[in-house]
Amino acid sequence: MTAPGSPWADPATTTEPVAYLGPPPTAPYAPPAPGPYGGGWPVPAPYWPAYGPPVPARPRRPGQLVASSVLAFVQGGLVALTSAYLLLLASTLGVVSTGFGGDAEADALVAEGTVVTIVQLLSVVALVVGGILVLNRRSRSSWLTLLVALAVQLLLAVYWLVRLSSLDALTDDVLGSAGLLVAAVLFYVAAPAVALGLLLVGPVRRWSDDAGAAPVGGAAR
């Protein structure tokens, strides 16, 4: 076998034959070493880095705290409804009094009803804000906000008990008896009283005393 000549060479020139030496030498085949599980190929190391020990879970929010915030929302809805009804009564009484030439006692009741309505609506805002704070922030200030909002509800219940008892005509004609008056006030005070008791239990107070804790998210914590 002769090696091919250069295409630019003179065709009249003869080339010398070159002997074929065979294929180039190659390295001998070596089978792969057995892996740790008995296979023919080793298992690669994991590509993710080795992290440290797992982070301990945050302490869970006490169930009594969640229940007190829910009761605060319920009480807020009840007070908002009664405030709207009270404002409607005060407005109606004012219109009737004006139509009959005005009356000092009726005007005083209208002014009192308006002021009480404003106070009750502000207490609703405090209840909602306090309930949201204890669900989203672990601090003593959040606990105190809800505590004060619930205590205001008890004071409002005492006010209504005393005020309705002083209205003899309303007590006799509308409420019928003192027992019904007490039942109405107890219905108004039940939710804040229970929520206030839940806020004062040991686990809730220990949870809220940690004022330096970071905010927590989610109602389930």
C-alpha positions in Angstrom: 0.0 0.0 0.0 1.3 3.4 -0.9 0.6 6.7 0.8 -1.4 9.1 -1.3 0.6 11.8 -2.9 0.0 15.5 -2.7 -2.5 16.8 -5.2 -0.1 19.7 -6.0 2.8 17.3 -6.7 4.1 16.6 -10.2 2.1 13.6 -11.6 5.3 12.5 -13.3 7.1 12.1 -10.0 7.0 8.7 -8.4 6.4 8.2 -4.6 8.0 5.7 -2.4 5.8 3.0 -0.8 5.1 3.1 2.9 4.5 0.0 5.0 1.1 -0.2 7.0 1.9 -0.3 10.7 -1.6 -1.2 12.0 -4.0 0.8 14.3 -2.6 3.1 17.0 -2.1 1.6 20.5 -4.9 2.0 23.0 -5.1 1.6 26.8 -6.3 -1.7 28.1 -10.0 -1.8 29.3 -10.4 -1.8 33.0 -13.9 -2.6 34.5 -15.4 -0.1 37.0 -14.9 -0.7 40.7 -18.0 -2.0 42.5 -20.1 0.6 44.2 -21.3 0.6 47.9 -24.5 -1.2 46.9 -22.9 -4.0 44.9 -23.4 -2.4 41.5 -20.8 -1.9 38.8 -20.9 1.9 39.1 -20.3 4.0 42.3 -23.1 6.1 43.6 -22.3 9.8 43.3 -22.2 12.0 46.4 -25.2 14.2 46.9 -24.9 17.7 45.4 -26.7 19.6 48.2 -24.6 20.9 51.1 -24.8 19.3 54.5 -26.9 21.6 56.7 -26.7 21.8 60.4 -29.2 20.5 62.9 -32.9 21.3 62.3 -34.2 24.5 63.6 -36.5 24.0 66.7 -40.1 24.8 66.1 -41.5 28.0 67.5 -43.9 27.6 70.5 -47.5 27.4 69.5 -50.0 30.1 70.4 -52.2 29.0 73.2 -55.7 28.0 72.2 -57.2 30.2 74.9 -55.7 33.2 73.2 -57.3 32.3 69.8 -60.6 31.7 71.5 -60.5 35.1 73.2 -59.8 36.9 70.0 -62.7 35.0 68.3 -65.1 36.0 71.1 -63.8 39.6 70.7 -64.8 39.6 67.1 -68.3 38.1 68.0 -68.8 40.8 70.6 -67.7 43.5 68.1 -70.4 42.4 65.7 -73.0 42.3 68.4 -72.1 45.8 69.7 -72.0 47.2 66.2 -75.5 45.9 65.5 -76.9 47.3 68.8 -75.2 50.6 68.2 -76.9 50.9 64.8 -80.2 50.1 66.4 -79.6 52.7 69.2 -78.7 55.3 66.7 -81.9 54.6 64.8 -83.9 55.0 68.0 -82.2 58.2 68.9 -82.8 59.6 65.4 -86.4 58.6 65.4 -86.9 60.1 68.9 -85.3 63.4 67.7 -87.6 63.6 64.7 -90.7 63.0 66.7 -89.6 65.5 69.4 -89.0 68.1 66.7 -92.4 67.4 65.1 -94.1 68.1 68.4 -92.3 71.3 69.1 -89.4 69.9 71.0 -89.0 68.5 74.5 -86.0 68.9 76.9 -86.1 65.3 78.2 -86.4 63.9 74.7 -83.5 66.0 73.5 -81.4 64.9 76.4 -82.1 61.2 75.5 -81.2 61.9 71.9 -77.9 63.4 72.9 -77.1 60.6 75.4 -78.0 58.0 72.8 -75.7 59.6 70.2 -72.8 59.8 72.7 -73.2 56.2 73.8 -73.4 55.1 70.1 -70.0 56.8 69.4 -68.4 55.2 72.5 -69.7 51.8 71.5 -68.5 52.1 68.0 -65.0 53.1 69.3 -65.1 50.0 71.5 -65.8 47.9 68.5 -62.7 49.2 66.8 -60.7 48.4 69.9 -62.1 44.9 70.0 -61.2 44.2 66.4 -57.7 45.8 66.7 -57.0 43.8 69.9 -58.2 40.6 68.3 -56.0 41.1 65.2 -53.0 42.0 67.3 -53.0 39.0 69.5 -53.3 36.7 66.4 -50.4 38.3 64.6 -48.0 39.7 67.3 -46.6 38.1 70.4 -46.2 41.0 72.8 -47.6 42.3 76.1 -49.0 45.4 74.4 -51.2 43.3 72.1 -52.5 41.4 75.2 -53.2 44.6 77.0 -55.0 46.1 74.1 -57.5 43.2 73.9 -57.7 43.1 77.7 -58.7 46.8 78.0 -61.2 46.4 75.1 -62.9 43.6 76.8 -63.0 45.4 80.2 -64.7 48.4 78.4 -67.4 46.0 77.3 -68.1 45.0 81.0 -68.3 48.7 81.9 -70.7 49.3 79.1 -72.9 46.4 80.4 -72.9 47.9 83.9 -73.9 51.3 82.4 -76.8 49.7 80.5 -78.0 47.8 83.5 -78.1 50.9 85.6 -79.5 53.1 82.8 -82.3 50.8 81.8 -83.2 50.2 85.4 -83.8 53.9 85.8 -86.2 54.0 82.9 -89.4 52.8 84.7 -91.6 53.1 81.7 -89.2 51.1 79.5 -88.7 48.5 82.1 -92.4 47.9 82.7 -93.7 48.2 79.1 -90.8 46.9 77.0 -88.7 44.6 79.1 -91.6 43.4 81.3 -89.7 42.5 84.4 -86.3 42.9 86.1 -85.5 39.3 85.3 -85.7 40.0 81.6 -83.5 43.0 82.0 -80.8 41.0 83.8 -81.0 38.3 81.1 -80.5 40.9 78.4 -77.5 42.4 80.1 -76.0 38.9 80.7 -76.4 38.1 77.0 -74.5 41.3 76.3 -71.7 40.6 78.8 -71.3 36.8 78.3 -68.7 36.9 75.4 -66.4 39.6 76.9 -66.5 38.0 80.3 -65.5 34.6 79.0 -62.8 36.1 76.7 -61.4 38.1 79.6 -61.2 35.0 81.7 -59.3 33.2 78.9 -56.8 36.1 78.7 -56.0 35.8 82.4 -55.1 32.1 82.4 -51.5 31.1 83.0 -50.4 29.9 79.5 -51.8 33.1 77.8 -50.0 35.4 80.3 -46.7 33.5 79.9 -47.0 33.7 76.1 -47.7 37.4 76.2 -45.0 38.2 78.7 -42.3 37.5 76.1 -42.4 41.1 74.7 -39.2 40.5 72.7 -40.5 37.6 70.6 -40.7 38.1 66.9 -44.1 38.4 65.2 -45.7 35.1 64.3 -47.9 34.5 61.3 -50.8 32.2 60.9 -53.7 31.5 63.3 -52.5 28.0 63.9 -49.2 29.0 65.7 
